[in-house]
Amino acid sequence: MGVSCSHNEWHLVINQVFCDGHHWLLHFSDIKVIRDGMADKVSVVLQYLSMTIAGLIIALVYAWRLALVTLAIAPLIGISTGLIVVVSIITKIQQRTAPFPNFSCVQGPSSVVI
């Protein structure tokens, strides 16, 4: 069963979807900006990933004991980094939702003792 619309309703839908050139132009320019930004980020992530793997291989070849200790500690470093990120996000959310402080108890400069 199809959707039944009058001729005027379909005309309105077609104008909104296909005929609004400015609307589509904004979407295409946004897509280009997102694509350019993502291309830069993906290349940096691939570069760091390959450097990490190469460094790990070199470390395992030349100092395997130290590399194994580093690999054993790496999950703890990842967990602590994740906790720091979560705490910082929670702090930022609390700062944005907190009301402005009440400075009614602050007196003028005459009350300052030097």
N, C-alpha and C positions, 0 to 999 in steps of 0.2 A: 504494500500500500504506500503510495507516494504522499508527499505533503501537498495539500491543496492550498494554493494561494491565488489571489486575484491578480489580474494583469498589472495593476498598479503596485501591488506588494512585490511582485517579481522584478519590476522595473527598479524599484527602490533598492532591492538586494543587489541587482546587477550593477547599478550605479555605485553602490558602496564597495563592492568587491572588485570590479574591473575598471571602472571609468575614473576613479579618483587617482589621477597620476601622481599628485603630490603625496598622497598617502603611501603609495608603493615606492616612490622615490625615497622617502624617509626610511622605509624598511630596508631597501637595498643599501643605502649608505650605512645604516646601522650594522647590517650583516657584514659589510666590507670592513668596518672598524673592528668588529668582533673577530673576524677571520684574521686580520693583520695582527691583532693582539695575541690571539691563540697561537699563531705560527711562531711568534717570538718565544712564548712561554714553553711550547712543546720542544723547540730546539734547545732551550736552556736545560730543561728537564732531562732530555736525552744526553746532553753533554755531561751533566753532573752524574747521571746514572752510569755512563760508560767510564767516567773517571773513577767512580767508586769501585766498580767491578775490577778495573785494571789495578787500582791501588791494593785491593784485597788479594788479588792474584800475586802481585809482587811481594806483598807482606807475607803471604803464606810460603812463598819460595825462599825468601831470605831470612825471615824471622818468624817461623811458624808458631812458636810458643807465645810470643807476644800477640800475634794475630789471633790466636785462639782465645786468649784472655780478652782481647778487644771485642771479638765476636760474642763472647759470653756476657759482656757488659752492655752491648748494644741494645738489647731489648729494654733494659732498665733506663737507658738514656732516652729511648723512644717513649716509654711510658711517662717519664718525668716531663718530657717536652709536651706531651699531650695534656698532662695535668696543668701545666703552666698556661697553655693556650685556653683550656676550659675556664680556669680561674680568671684570666684576663678578659675573656668574653663576658663572663658573669659580672665582673666588676664594671665593664663598660655599660652593660645593660642597666645595672643598678644606678650608675651615675646619670644616665639619660632619664630614668624614671623618677629619680629622687627630686623632691621639691627644693626650691631655693632655700638656703639657710636663713634663719631669722636673726638679723643683726640688731635687734632692738636692745639687747643687753650691752652693746658696745657703746661706750661713752666717748665724748670728744677728746681731743689731744690734751686737755687740761688735766685729765685723770692719769696721765702717764707719768710715772716716777722714774727719774733718771739717777 
